[in-house]
Amino acid sequence: MPAVALSHPWILQLQGALDALEKALLAGEAMAVEAASAQVQTILKNAPRTAEFQAEGSTLAKDLPAAAQRFAQLRQAVLRAQAQSQRAVASLIPQTAAAPVYGRSGQGSARASRGYLSA
């Protein structure tokens, strides 16, 4: 019977957090999305050292690309939901609307604005 390589505990933890994030996004629960996003960030900060990726029998190098792709897709979904929420708030309460990120600031300066650089 061939030995089945189990995923690294960190990958399993990351996948569980990504599952929670996806579930919160699908439910449209902003507070749950925020909590799940913070959990994913915490897990990413505690990533294994580079040497563990090349350790014999480690599945990190094989499992990481799929987890990274899923993270990127969920990150885009979170950013879209955030933008949609901001647009909704701005349409309901115009006083809260921030200045356009890509528009001119009216200062006449040739220097790029901070909003443009952070976009």
Contacts in CASP RR format, 6 or more apart in sequence:
PFRMAT RR
TARGET T0000
AUTHOR 0000-0000-0000
METHOD contacts of the structure
MODEL  1
MPAVALSHPWILQLQGALDALEKALLAGEAMAVEAASAQVQTILKNAPRT
AEFQAEGSTLAKDLPAAAQRFAQLRQAVLRAQAQSQRAVASLIPQTAAAP
VYGRSGQGSARASRGYLSA
5 57 0 8 1.000
5 59 0 8 1.000
6 59 0 8 1.000
7 15 0 8 1.000
7 59 0 8 1.000
7 63 0 8 1.000
8 48 0 8 1.000
8 52 0 8 1.000
8 58 0 8 1.000
8 59 0 8 1.000
8 60 0 8 1.000
8 63 0 8 1.000
10 43 0 8 1.000
10 46 0 8 1.000
10 47 0 8 1.000
10 48 0 8 1.000
10 60 0 8 1.000
11 59 0 8 1.000
11 60 0 8 1.000
11 63 0 8 1.000
11 64 0 8 1.000
11 67 0 8 1.000
13 43 0 8 1.000
14 40 0 8 1.000
14 43 0 8 1.000
14 44 0 8 1.000
14 67 0 8 1.000
14 71 0 8 1.000
15 67 0 8 1.000
15 70 0 8 1.000
17 36 0 8 1.000
17 39 0 8 1.000
17 40 0 8 1.000
17 43 0 8 1.000
18 40 0 8 1.000
18 67 0 8 1.000
18 70 0 8 1.000
18 71 0 8 1.000
18 74 0 8 1.000
20 32 0 8 1.000
20 36 0 8 1.000
20 39 0 8 1.000
21 33 0 8 1.000
21 36 0 8 1.000
21 37 0 8 1.000
21 39 0 8 1.000
21 40 0 8 1.000
21 74 0 8 1.000
21 78 0 8 1.000
22 74 0 8 1.000
23 32 0 8 1.000
23 36 0 8 1.000
24 32 0 8 1.000
24 33 0 8 1.000
24 35 0 8 1.000
24 36 0 8 1.000
25 33 0 8 1.000
25 74 0 8 1.000
25 77 0 8 1.000
25 78 0 8 1.000
25 81 0 8 1.000
28 81 0 8 1.000
30 81 0 8 1.000
30 85 0 8 1.000
33 78 0 8 1.000
33 81 0 8 1.000
37 78 0 8 1.000
40 71 0 8 1.000
44 71 0 8 1.000
48 60 0 8 1.000
52 58 0 8 1.000
52 60 0 8 1.000
53 60 0 8 1.000
53 61 0 8 1.000
53 64 0 8 1.000
54 61 0 8 1.000
86 98 0 8 1.000
89 96 0 8 1.000
90 96 0 8 1.000
90 97 0 8 1.000
90 98 0 8 1.000
99 105 0 8 1.000
101 115 0 8 1.000
101 116 0 8 1.000
101 119 0 8 1.000
102 116 0 8 1.000
102 119 0 8 1.000
105 113 0 8 1.000
END
